[in-house]
Every structure is written in structure tokens, then in C-alpha cells.
Amino acid sequence: MLAPAPTRPRSLAAWLTFPRAVNAYLGDHFAFRRLLISADNQLHWRLGGQIDGGEVLRGKADRLFLRQNLLIVTGADARPAAVNAYSALICALHTQLAARSVPLVFSMAPSSAVIYAEDLPNWVPHGAPSEADLLFAQTRACGVKTVDLRPALTAAKPGGSIYYHYDTHWTDKGALIAYNALVEGLGRPDWITPPGSLHWREVPENFADLQHMSGATELPTETMAAPDLTAQRQSLRESIIDGLDDGPGQSNALSTTGHPGPTVLIIGDSYAQDFMPPYFAAHVGKIAWIHHQWCRFDWNVFDRVKPDYVIFMPADRFASCAPGARPSHMP
């Protein structure tokens, strides 16, 4: 995730972190960044280097995968201590929110390596139970409403692209399937958006970060069926949640819909930041998003946003706490 453009500081603490935010932004947005990275990878590849030797793994059907934490999401590697620490945080969050009568749903955005495991190279090992299996078992045991998105996403694969071929993210169609499962978990089946209620069109896949990272620019542009969410996106008015301790390069957002309704807060990452708000737009008054920051998010967000519903949903490869991390201002 590229660092966002820093906003004007509104407090002394924000002014103190402003130089770091500017530095992070400039570091991610220097001139010709994408072109230079792609050219470097192309040169490496054409001089005999292997695409499989870098951050990107080239699988079957020309699907690209991110190597980062690959063995963790496939279940070949597991970290019991990390799982225990993470589930303890989710269970504590559930207890605190239950005292406020705020429902919590815990989920994870599965990696494409999990949903499209058949496209991984044959040498990639698999194992069971995976960290996701262990986490879901522990959060369910402490009473957390836990939604496993893997079955629904896997079942939808025959109907079209659920994840991008050359990017780590799910498509808008994949996000819709995840959204419907999440709102049902929240106890709001009336918020479900039937796919047939949307206008679909064939469009080129416009997410291709892994392709640029690998230098594999000769791969053909894929097309997919995508819902037209223009009206939903235009109905949202986005602002920053004031008074939160954001980490360097991280951001938050509060989108208002212009009509009355409950407030939903999502603690997650890029799988929710832009993909989820359009689907919530017709049913809520506000939809807020903050980055999980590997368990360092600001607990004050609950007082700032006053959510009626909370979804905690990191990507599965990021579902762990940084060493010694805990939310700031957590009771």
C-alpha cells in the first residue's frame, strides 16, 4: 500500500509526525516510480534472472501471487504463539464492545493463493490446519461472531473473476460476495445486495501491481465482469476521523451517505478501504474505516465514531500483531 498524501495537521501531535508522513509519501511517489521498478525487473528477467526469485511468484494460467507469507496462508507454516496473541486481542475486543452492546464480526480476507490454490506451482507446500483455521476456532470459542469467507468465495469462482490475475486483491465481484457474507454475520440480511440487482459490464482488469513488480509486462490484459458502482461511490462524502493516533503512512476515512442509518466501523486494510463502502452506502448513515496497524490501531476510534456495528477484517497474511503491539489507549 502506497503512503497517502499527508493532510494538514490539526494538533501538536500531528505536527510532530507530519515530517515522517511527508517523507513516506515522497518515498512512495517519486517521479517515474512504476516505470523504473518495472524496467529494473524487466532487465533482471531478460538477463537471466527468474521472476520466481523475487517477491512475485508466477503460477499456472499466468496468475501472479505475492510471495510474502505465502507458506502461512497455505498452511505449510504456522505460528501458534502469534495465533494465540491475535485471538486474545479479538476476544478482548469482543468483550469490550459487548459491554457497549455493539455487535462485532471477525473475518479475514483470504489470499488469492487460498481461493485459487490450483493455480499455484506444484512445489508450493500446503498443510492443515492453517493459521486461519486456528484463529477462527479460537475466536469462535470465546463467543466472537466469526465469518469464514473462503467457502462463499470458492463457490463463486465458476461465475467469473473473484480475484485479479495480476494483483493480490479481490475484484468488486469478490468484494460483493464477501460483503454479503459479512452483513449476514452482523445480523442484517436486509442489507444483502443480490448480484442480479446491479448492472454488470465487461471491463479490463485495472489492478496489476504484481505485474509491475515482476516486470512481466508481456502478459495479456484480462477482462472481467464488474458491477457499475458509480452512483454508490458518488453518494459517499469522505472525510478524516479527527483525533486518532495514525501510524506513519496509514490513514483513516469516514464516509457519510447523506441519509439516516446506523454507523459501521471496519478495522482492516486495503481489502475493505475502497471495496466495501459502496455496498454499504444504501443501508447506513456512515461507514468508517481504519487500518489495523498490526494491533496498534487507536482504541479511541470507538468513542470518535460511535459505531453501531464493527467488522474486524485484515488480510489473512497480515493477521498477526507486531511484537509487543497492542492498541493505543486500550482499556
Secondary structure as UniProt FT lines:
FT   HELIX           12..28
FT   TURN            31..32
FT   HELIX           33..46
FT   TURN            47..48
FT   HELIX           51..53
FT   STRAND          56..58
FT   HELIX           60..62
FT   STRAND          64..66
FT   TURN            68..69
FT   HELIX           70..73
FT   TURN            74..75
FT   HELIX           80..99
FT   TURN            100..101
FT   STRAND          104..107
FT   HELIX           112..115
FT   HELIX           117..119
FT   TURN            122..123
FT   HELIX           131..141
FT   TURN            142..143
FT   STRAND          145..147
FT   HELIX           150..155
FT   HELIX           157..159
FT   TURN            165..166
FT   HELIX           172..185
FT   TURN            186..187
FT   HELIX           189..191
FT   HELIX           195..197
FT   STRAND          200..204
FT   HELIX           209..214
FT   TURN            217..218
FT   STRAND          223..227
FT   HELIX           230..234
FT   STRAND          237..239
FT   TURN            242..243
FT   TURN            248..249
FT   STRAND          252..256
FT   STRAND          263..268
FT   HELIX           270..273
FT   TURN            274..275
FT   HELIX           277..280
FT   TURN            281..283
FT   STRAND          286..291
FT   HELIX           293..295
FT   TURN            299..300
FT   HELIX           301..305
FT   STRAND          309..313
FT   HELIX           316..318
FT   TURN            323..324
//
